[in-house]
Amino acid sequence: QLLRMPDRVTAVCEFLARPLRAVRGDRPTDVVPCIVEPGPVTPRRNRADGTLRLVSTGGLIPRKDPLIAVETLARLVEDGVDARLEWLGDGPLREETLARAQQLGVAERLELPGTVDGAGVRAALARSDLFFGPTRADNFFVSAAEAIVSGRPVVLGATGGQGEYVREEVGALVEVQDAAAYAAAIRDVDA
């Protein structure tokens, strides 16, 4: 009811504006997109070591799905990819994420350094090959947009505003929370 009252309402993407418009009817709802400041683009790292370095940021929470990230890492390794994952952030699924990595035999391929500042995120993007965000849902997914403007391709969950800016040239969206589907998308985008 409150959303019907203002003269005008804004959202950061069409994904969020659509349900607002459904409630508001003819009353104006505008999209005022997030702005992601571009910084220096770090050239791709030398891949002579044969590894595929994935990076992710966000809370170790169910919505960000770090458990499917670990399962995807294991699937990549099972498929013969020398993959590594660095997840920046912390949260209630930290111990479960570590335990799942141990159970799947990829604990030495997973780094969970915790929460870092903006410079730490930029440094992690620079040492990565691809940003991997297996989110179940996001509003805009700012960290994925930051990865793109930093010159890193992305593989993301499909639910959220990220569908409005992720194009084939910069990444892929995965419609299901399935390790095989994410692993295939990662291999395709990396290729």
N, C-alpha and C positions, 0 to 999 in steps of 0.2 A: 504494500500500500504506500509506503514512504517513497518508493521510486517513481510513483505517479505524480508526486507533488511538485518537484522542481520544474522550472521553466525549461531547463536543458540539462542533460546528463551526458557524461563522457565515459568512454571505455578505451583501453589501450589497443584493442583489436576487434575485428568483426566477430570473432569467436565469443567475446564477452558482450558485444553490442547486441547481437541477435536476441538473446533472452531478455535484455532490457527493453528492446523495441517491442517484443511480444507483450510485455507488461504495460508499457507506456502508450501503445497505440500510436496516435498521430503526433504526440509530443516529441520534440526533437531529442535524438540521441546521436551524438557525434563520436567519431573515432579520433582520438588524439594519440598517435602512436608513441611508443617508447623511443627515446633517442639513445643510440649506442655510439658513444664517442669513438671514432677511429683512432688507432694509435699506429705506431710503426708496425709494418707487417714483417714478421720474422721469416726469412726464407725456410723452406722445408729442410729438415735436417738430413744429413747424409745417412742413407739407409744401408750402408755397407755391412752393418752388424746383423742384417737380416731380420731384425725385430720390427713388429708393428706396435707402436706405442700409443695407447688410448688414454685419454684424460677425461674426467668428468668432474663436475662440481655440484654441490647441493647437499642437503641434509641426508644422513643415512636414515631415511624414513620410508615407510611403505609407499607413499606416492611417488617418490623418486626411484624406487625399486632397485636398490643395490644388489639384492639377491639375484635378480635376473641378470644383472650385469656380471656377477661372478659366474653364473651358469653359462652366459655367452662367452666369457673368457675361456672357460673350460671347453666349450664346444669348438672355439677357434683352435685351441691347442690340439684337441682331438682330430681336427681336420688338417693338422700339419702346419698351422700358422704359429710362429714364435711370437705370441702376443703378450703384452704387459698392460696392466691397467693401474693408473694412479687416480684415486678418487679423493678430491679435496672437499672436506666437510666432515661433519660429525653428527651423531644422533643416536637414538635408542637402538638402532639395528647394527651398531658397530660390532659387537661381539658375535651376533648371529652371522654377519657378513664374513667375519674372519673364520668362524667355524665352518661355514659353507665352503669357503675357499680351501680350507684344510681338508674337508671331506672329499672335495672334487680333485684334490691334488694340484691346486694352482696357487697355494698360499704364497709361494716364493715369487709369483708373478703379479701379486696384488700389493699395492702400497696405499695405506690410509693415513696420510700425514696429518689429518685433522683440518681445522679451519685455517685459512691463510688470508692475507690481505690482497689487495688488488695487484700489487707487484708480484706476489707469489703466484697468483692465478696466471698472469701474463708469462711468467717464467715457465710454469707448467705447460701452458699452451705452446711455448716455443720449443720445448723438448718433446712434444707429442707429434704424432702424425695425423690424428683424427680425434674429434670430440665425440664422445659417446654418452648420450643422455637417455636411458631407457625409461623415461618418465611415464607414469600412467595418465597424468594430466598436468598441464601447466597453463597459466594464464597467457603469458607471452614468451617465457623461457629466455630471459635476458642473457644468461650465461652462454646459451647456444648462439645467440646473435653476436655476442662478444667474440666467440670463437670464429665465427664466419668473418667478421671484420678484421680479425687477427690473422686471417689467411689459412684457417684450418677447416677442412670439410667436417660435416656433422652427420651422425646417425642418431635419430631421435624417435621417441614414441610419438605417435601421430595426433594424440588428443591435446588440443590447445591452439593458441595463437601462432605457434611456430609454423603451422601449415600455410600461413600467409606470407612467409618470407623465405622458407627453405625451398629452393629450386633444385632441379636435377644437377645443375652445374656445381652446386655447393654441398649437396648431401642427399639424404634419403629419410623418409618417414616410414615407420613400421607400425602397422595397424594392430598387431597382436603382441601380447607379452609372452613371447616365445623365443627361447635362446637360439634355436635353429634359424628362425626368421631374422633375428638381429645379426647373427653371425654371417648369414648370406648377404645382408645389406652392407655390413662392414667390409666384407671382401669385395663386393661390387664397387662401393664408393672408393675404396683404397685403390682398386685397379684403375 
